[in-house]
Amino acid sequence: MAITKNVLTQTALTTTSLRFCGQAGALALVALLASPLAWSHGDVTPQPVDIKGLELLGDEWLAENPYREDHPQHELAVDIGARAYNSNCAACHGLEAKSGGIAPDLRELENGAWGDEWYKELVTNGAERNGRVLMPRMSDYVSQEGLWAIRAWLETVSMETTQGQ
Ligand code: HEC
């Protein structure tokens, strides 16, 4: 069972890592591992995303993020997206989208329609190399609304946005 396997991996990880980290590092690590962020590569624990209040989008995937700045629920989407990112993407892509090296730094995604298209491609197909799942198909776990909300949040921390280009 996935959950049991996850717990076992976490325990093993914690014990090995304790030997290498200082006390503060170890404590931070334990906190991280105890949170829902702790899944290993390709081993996804779906986290429900509460999308209450967001305009519903239906089953068909849109080509562009509907919750951009001009959408009345943009702010709400950003809030929901920040939380949903933490529980569904941060384990691989890093806290605050700052990659620790396991997966690409999502602050580098292009803003706007072109970035949306790439984003949609990845979250609805996942990524696989030589038969190994690098990133699961996230749309199996998170609704379209939740995933576009994450994208809305990602644009607020994007390097393009924060460097004011
Ligand atoms: C199990 C680890 C894992 C999880 C969980 C995960 N990803 Fe990924 N993601 C990856 C890896 C690894 C790649 C790089 C794939 C490649 O090199 O082909 C990637 C690539 C991407 C890319 C393309 C980035 C680029 O620069 O081309 C996007 C966009 C993305 N992920 C979004 C997400 C979002 C949004 C979530 C959460 C809803 C998520 N990922 C969850 C591991 C993960």
py3Dmol code that shows the C-alpha trace and the ligand (Angstrom):
import py3Dmol

protein = """\
ATOM      1  CA  MET A   1       0.000   0.000   0.000  1.00  0.00           C
ATOM      2  CA  ALA A   2       1.245   3.393  -1.011  1.00  0.00           C
ATOM      3  CA  ILE A   3       0.726   4.981   2.396  1.00  0.00           C
ATOM      4  CA  THR A   4       2.642   2.322   4.289  1.00  0.00           C
ATOM      5  CA  LYS A   5       5.455   2.440   1.774  1.00  0.00           C
ATOM      6  CA  ASN A   6       5.600   6.197   2.112  1.00  0.00           C
ATOM      7  CA  VAL A   7       5.865   6.037   5.876  1.00  0.00           C
ATOM      8  CA  LEU A   8       8.627   3.449   5.678  1.00  0.00           C
ATOM      9  CA  THR A   9      10.601   5.529   3.201  1.00  0.00           C
ATOM     10  CA  GLN A  10      10.218   8.554   5.405  1.00  0.00           C
ATOM     11  CA  THR A  11      11.465   6.741   8.489  1.00  0.00           C
ATOM     12  CA  ALA A  12      14.478   5.389   6.669  1.00  0.00           C
ATOM     13  CA  LEU A  13      15.232   8.818   5.275  1.00  0.00           C
ATOM     14  CA  THR A  14      14.937  10.460   8.668  1.00  0.00           C
ATOM     15  CA  THR A  15      17.359   8.094  10.342  1.00  0.00           C
ATOM     16  CA  THR A  16      20.001   8.375   7.642  1.00  0.00           C
ATOM     17  CA  SER A  17      19.693  12.112   7.336  1.00  0.00           C
ATOM     18  CA  LEU A  18      20.004  12.650  11.083  1.00  0.00           C
ATOM     19  CA  ARG A  19      23.576  11.476  10.916  1.00  0.00           C
ATOM     20  CA  PHE A  20      24.469  14.089   8.342  1.00  0.00           C
ATOM     21  CA  CYS A  21      22.621  17.179   9.481  1.00  0.00           C
ATOM     22  CA  GLY A  22      23.254  19.393  12.465  1.00  0.00           C
ATOM     23  CA  GLN A  23      20.511  19.488  15.054  1.00  0.00           C
ATOM     24  CA  ALA A  24      18.682  22.420  13.485  1.00  0.00           C
ATOM     25  CA  GLY A  25      18.853  20.823  10.068  1.00  0.00           C
ATOM     26  CA  ALA A  26      17.609  17.544  11.437  1.00  0.00           C
ATOM     27  CA  LEU A  27      14.681  19.200  13.169  1.00  0.00           C
ATOM     28  CA  ALA A  28      13.725  21.088  10.021  1.00  0.00           C
ATOM     29  CA  LEU A  29      13.951  17.872   8.084  1.00  0.00           C
ATOM     30  CA  VAL A  30      11.781  15.995  10.556  1.00  0.00           C
ATOM     31  CA  ALA A  31       9.187  18.765  10.344  1.00  0.00           C
ATOM     32  CA  LEU A  32       9.258  18.557   6.563  1.00  0.00           C
ATOM     33  CA  LEU A  33       8.986  14.788   6.546  1.00  0.00           C
ATOM     34  CA  ALA A  34       6.101  14.834   8.980  1.00  0.00           C
ATOM     35  CA  SER A  35       4.100  17.099   6.673  1.00  0.00           C
ATOM     36  CA  PRO A  36       2.166  15.971   3.611  1.00  0.00           C
ATOM     37  CA  LEU A  37       5.076  17.253   1.521  1.00  0.00           C
ATOM     38  CA  ALA A  38       6.945  14.106   2.240  1.00  0.00           C
ATOM     39  CA  TRP A  39       6.535  11.867  -0.714  1.00  0.00           C
ATOM     40  CA  SER A  40       9.291  10.316  -2.631  1.00  0.00           C
ATOM     41  CA  HIS A  41       9.701  10.671  -6.363  1.00  0.00           C
ATOM     42  CA  GLY A  42       6.796   9.313  -8.345  1.00  0.00           C
ATOM     43  CA  ASP A  43       4.952   8.313  -5.198  1.00  0.00           C
ATOM     44  CA  VAL A  44       2.103  10.753  -4.947  1.00  0.00           C
ATOM     45  CA  THR A  45      -0.209  11.208  -2.015  1.00  0.00           C
ATOM     46  CA  PRO A  46      -3.146  13.138  -3.429  1.00  0.00           C
ATOM     47  CA  GLN A  47      -4.080  16.175  -1.379  1.00  0.00           C
ATOM     48  CA  PRO A  48      -7.573  17.507  -1.777  1.00  0.00           C
ATOM     49  CA  VAL A  49      -7.669  21.127  -2.894  1.00  0.00           C
ATOM     50  CA  ASP A  50     -10.520  23.205  -1.534  1.00  0.00           C
ATOM     51  CA  ILE A  51     -11.605  25.338  -4.479  1.00  0.00           C
ATOM     52  CA  LYS A  52     -14.660  26.821  -2.781  1.00  0.00           C
ATOM     53  CA  GLY A  53     -15.589  30.161  -4.304  1.00  0.00           C
ATOM     54  CA  LEU A  54     -13.723  29.660  -7.574  1.00  0.00           C
ATOM     55  CA  GLU A  55     -15.571  29.700 -10.869  1.00  0.00           C
ATOM     56  CA  LEU A  56     -15.938  26.082 -12.004  1.00  0.00           C
ATOM     57  CA  LEU A  57     -14.382  25.214 -15.355  1.00  0.00           C
ATOM     58  CA  GLY A  58     -15.890  21.881 -16.389  1.00  0.00           C
ATOM     59  CA  ASP A  59     -14.089  18.778 -17.620  1.00  0.00           C
ATOM     60  CA  GLU A  60     -12.595  20.181 -20.788  1.00  0.00           C
ATOM     61  CA  TRP A  61      -9.129  21.657 -20.222  1.00  0.00           C
ATOM     62  CA  LEU A  62      -8.781  25.315 -21.152  1.00  0.00           C
ATOM     63  CA  ALA A  63      -5.719  26.409 -23.110  1.00  0.00           C
ATOM     64  CA  GLU A  64      -5.022  29.393 -20.874  1.00  0.00           C
ATOM     65  CA  ASN A  65      -5.280  30.230 -17.222  1.00  0.00           C
ATOM     66  CA  PRO A  66      -8.746  31.703 -16.664  1.00  0.00           C
ATOM     67  CA  TYR A  67      -7.828  33.140 -13.235  1.00  0.00           C
ATOM     68  CA  ARG A  68      -5.407  35.819 -14.446  1.00  0.00           C
ATOM     69  CA  GLU A  69      -5.260  39.356 -12.986  1.00  0.00           C
ATOM     70  CA  ASP A  70      -8.384  40.415 -14.865  1.00  0.00           C
ATOM     71  CA  HIS A  71     -10.483  37.591 -13.398  1.00  0.00           C
ATOM     72  CA  PRO A  72     -12.706  38.681 -10.485  1.00  0.00           C
ATOM     73  CA  GLN A  73     -11.472  35.728  -8.421  1.00  0.00           C
ATOM     74  CA  HIS A  74      -7.791  36.222  -9.177  1.00  0.00           C
ATOM     75  CA  GLU A  75      -6.818  36.932  -5.549  1.00  0.00           C
ATOM     76  CA  LEU A  76      -8.746  33.949  -4.258  1.00  0.00           C
ATOM     77  CA  ALA A  77      -7.125  31.757  -6.908  1.00  0.00           C
ATOM     78  CA  VAL A  78      -3.653  32.922  -5.844  1.00  0.00           C
ATOM     79  CA  ASP A  79      -4.435  32.069  -2.201  1.00  0.00           C
ATOM     80  CA  ILE A  80      -5.812  28.660  -3.051  1.00  0.00           C
ATOM     81  CA  GLY A  81      -2.938  28.072  -5.453  1.00  0.00           C
ATOM     82  CA  ALA A  82      -0.280  28.821  -2.844  1.00  0.00           C
ATOM     83  CA  ARG A  83      -1.735  26.221  -0.498  1.00  0.00           C
ATOM     84  CA  ALA A  84      -2.365  23.682  -3.221  1.00  0.00           C
ATOM     85  CA  TYR A  85       1.198  24.086  -4.468  1.00  0.00           C
ATOM     86  CA  ASN A  86       2.585  23.367  -1.004  1.00  0.00           C
ATOM     87  CA  SER A  87       0.655  20.167  -0.604  1.00  0.00           C
ATOM     88  CA  ASN A  88       0.964  18.840  -4.151  1.00  0.00           C
ATOM     89  CA  CYS A  89       4.092  20.158  -5.844  1.00  0.00           C
ATOM     90  CA  ALA A  90       6.539  21.480  -3.245  1.00  0.00           C
ATOM     91  CA  ALA A  91       7.907  18.056  -2.330  1.00  0.00           C
ATOM     92  CA  CYS A  92       9.563  17.894  -5.739  1.00  0.00           C
ATOM     93  CA  HIS A  93       9.638  21.496  -6.933  1.00  0.00           C
ATOM     94  CA  GLY A  94      10.662  23.053  -3.619  1.00  0.00           C
ATOM     95  CA  LEU A  95       9.052  25.318  -1.037  1.00  0.00           C
ATOM     96  CA  GLU A  96       7.975  28.656  -2.521  1.00  0.00           C
ATOM     97  CA  ALA A  97       8.775  27.151  -5.921  1.00  0.00           C
ATOM     98  CA  LYS A  98      12.504  27.448  -5.225  1.00  0.00           C
ATOM     99  CA  SER A  99      13.777  24.191  -6.567  1.00  0.00           C
ATOM    100  CA  GLY A 100      16.204  22.223  -4.442  1.00  0.00           C
ATOM    101  CA  GLY A 101      17.432  20.542  -7.592  1.00  0.00           C
ATOM    102  CA  ILE A 102      15.131  17.499  -7.804  1.00  0.00           C
ATOM    103  CA  ALA A 103      12.803  19.124 -10.327  1.00  0.00           C
ATOM    104  CA  PRO A 104      12.853  22.340 -12.390  1.00  0.00           C
ATOM    105  CA  ASP A 105      12.473  25.697 -10.654  1.00  0.00           C
ATOM    106  CA  LEU A 106       8.928  26.734 -11.524  1.00  0.00           C
ATOM    107  CA  ARG A 107       9.712  30.422 -10.971  1.00  0.00           C
ATOM    108  CA  GLU A 108      11.453  30.185 -14.309  1.00  0.00           C
ATOM    109  CA  LEU A 109       8.311  29.264 -16.218  1.00  0.00           C
ATOM    110  CA  GLU A 110       7.315  31.906 -18.688  1.00  0.00           C
ATOM    111  CA  ASN A 111       4.352  34.068 -17.711  1.00  0.00           C
ATOM    112  CA  GLY A 112       1.349  34.421 -20.020  1.00  0.00           C
ATOM    113  CA  ALA A 113      -0.230  32.227 -22.664  1.00  0.00           C
ATOM    114  CA  TRP A 114       2.922  30.444 -23.806  1.00  0.00           C
ATOM    115  CA  GLY A 115       3.821  29.441 -20.257  1.00  0.00           C
ATOM    116  CA  ASP A 116       0.223  28.337 -19.695  1.00  0.00           C
ATOM    117  CA  GLU A 117       0.383  25.975 -22.629  1.00  0.00           C
ATOM    118  CA  TRP A 118       3.581  24.327 -21.371  1.00  0.00           C
ATOM    119  CA  TYR A 119       2.202  24.198 -17.828  1.00  0.00           C
ATOM    120  CA  LYS A 120      -0.997  22.509 -19.006  1.00  0.00           C
ATOM    121  CA  GLU A 121       1.019  20.041 -21.092  1.00  0.00           C
ATOM    122  CA  LEU A 122       3.077  18.978 -18.081  1.00  0.00           C
ATOM    123  CA  VAL A 123       0.343  18.802 -15.449  1.00  0.00           C
ATOM    124  CA  THR A 124      -2.049  16.859 -17.697  1.00  0.00           C
ATOM    125  CA  ASN A 125       0.560  14.442 -19.065  1.00  0.00           C
ATOM    126  CA  GLY A 126       3.203  14.246 -16.385  1.00  0.00           C
ATOM    127  CA  ALA A 127       6.767  13.474 -17.357  1.00  0.00           C
ATOM    128  CA  GLU A 128       8.389  10.137 -17.984  1.00  0.00           C
ATOM    129  CA  ARG A 129      11.842   9.119 -19.089  1.00  0.00           C
ATOM    130  CA  ASN A 130      12.943   5.595 -20.000  1.00  0.00           C
ATOM    131  CA  GLY A 131       9.776   4.237 -18.455  1.00  0.00           C
ATOM    132  CA  ARG A 132      10.438   6.035 -15.156  1.00  0.00           C
ATOM    133  CA  VAL A 133       7.815   8.468 -13.933  1.00  0.00           C
ATOM    134  CA  LEU A 134       9.564  11.728 -13.116  1.00  0.00           C
ATOM    135  CA  MET A 135       6.353  13.588 -12.489  1.00  0.00           C
ATOM    136  CA  PRO A 136       2.941  11.950 -12.188  1.00  0.00           C
ATOM    137  CA  ARG A 137       0.013  13.237 -14.202  1.00  0.00           C
ATOM    138  CA  MET A 138      -1.067  15.791 -11.623  1.00  0.00           C
ATOM    139  CA  SER A 139      -4.503  16.234 -13.209  1.00  0.00           C
ATOM    140  CA  ASP A 140      -5.329  12.749 -11.883  1.00  0.00           C
ATOM    141  CA  TYR A 141      -5.054  14.169  -8.366  1.00  0.00           C
ATOM    142  CA  VAL A 142      -5.861  17.864  -8.538  1.00  0.00           C
ATOM    143  CA  SER A 143      -8.823  19.446 -10.319  1.00  0.00           C
ATOM    144  CA  GLN A 144      -8.420  21.772 -13.281  1.00  0.00           C
ATOM    145  CA  GLU A 145      -9.511  24.636 -11.001  1.00  0.00           C
ATOM    146  CA  GLY A 146      -6.855  23.714  -8.439  1.00  0.00           C
ATOM    147  CA  LEU A 147      -4.141  23.431 -11.070  1.00  0.00           C
ATOM    148  CA  TRP A 148      -4.915  26.809 -12.687  1.00  0.00           C
ATOM    149  CA  ALA A 149      -5.010  28.323  -9.208  1.00  0.00           C
ATOM    150  CA  ILE A 150      -1.491  26.979  -8.670  1.00  0.00           C
ATOM    151  CA  ARG A 151      -0.459  28.517 -11.962  1.00  0.00           C
ATOM    152  CA  ALA A 152      -1.965  31.866 -10.862  1.00  0.00           C
ATOM    153  CA  TRP A 153       0.145  31.716  -7.702  1.00  0.00           C
ATOM    154  CA  LEU A 154       3.246  30.647  -9.634  1.00  0.00           C
ATOM    155  CA  GLU A 155       3.023  33.788 -11.754  1.00  0.00           C
ATOM    156  CA  THR A 156       3.158  35.903  -8.582  1.00  0.00           C
ATOM    157  CA  VAL A 157       6.509  34.357  -7.613  1.00  0.00           C
ATOM    158  CA  SER A 158       7.849  34.033 -11.151  1.00  0.00           C
ATOM    159  CA  MET A 159      11.270  35.524 -11.832  1.00  0.00           C
ATOM    160  CA  GLU A 160       9.731  37.654 -14.560  1.00  0.00           C
ATOM    161  CA  THR A 161       7.220  39.072 -12.064  1.00  0.00           C
ATOM    162  CA  THR A 162       9.583  39.573  -9.147  1.00  0.00           C
ATOM    163  CA  GLN A 163      12.269  41.186 -11.302  1.00  0.00           C
ATOM    164  CA  GLY A 164       9.660  43.491 -12.770  1.00  0.00           C
ATOM    165  CA  GLN A 165      10.397  42.724 -16.404  1.00  0.00           C
TER     166      GLN A 165
END
"""
ligand_1 = """\
43
HEC
C 7.170 13.462 -7.939
C 7.819 14.741 -8.183
C 6.974 15.823 -8.812
C 5.759 16.321 -8.395
C 4.926 15.865 -7.229
C 5.439 17.390 -9.307
N 6.426 17.521 -10.248
Fe 6.437 18.830 -11.782
N 8.164 17.997 -12.495
C 8.893 17.029 -11.865
C 10.083 16.728 -12.647
C 11.159 15.723 -12.286
C 10.026 17.549 -13.797
C 11.009 17.584 -14.975
C 10.527 16.601 -16.000
C 11.501 16.425 -17.140
O 12.677 16.744 -16.995
O 11.041 15.933 -18.189
C 8.806 18.362 -13.657
C 8.417 19.330 -14.560
C 7.353 20.201 -14.372
C 7.024 21.308 -15.235
C 7.820 21.746 -16.465
C 8.902 22.687 -15.984
C 9.840 23.172 -17.057
O 10.661 24.054 -16.721
O 9.793 22.688 -18.172
C 5.918 21.910 -14.720
C 5.186 23.112 -15.280
C 5.564 21.192 -13.518
N 6.457 20.153 -13.340
C 4.498 21.516 -12.696
C 4.143 20.804 -11.563
C 3.028 21.164 -10.704
C 2.140 22.369 -10.909
C 2.967 20.214 -9.737
C 1.951 20.101 -8.631
C 0.564 20.176 -8.993
C 4.057 19.277 -9.971
N 4.745 19.673 -11.073
C 4.301 18.156 -9.185
C 8.572 16.404 -10.668
C 7.393 16.589 -9.976
"""
view = py3Dmol.view(width=600, height=400)
view.addModel(protein, "pdb")
view.setStyle({"model": 0}, {"cartoon": {"style": "trace"}})
view.addModel(ligand_1, "xyz")
view.setStyle({"model": 1}, {"stick": {}})
view.zoomTo()
view.show()
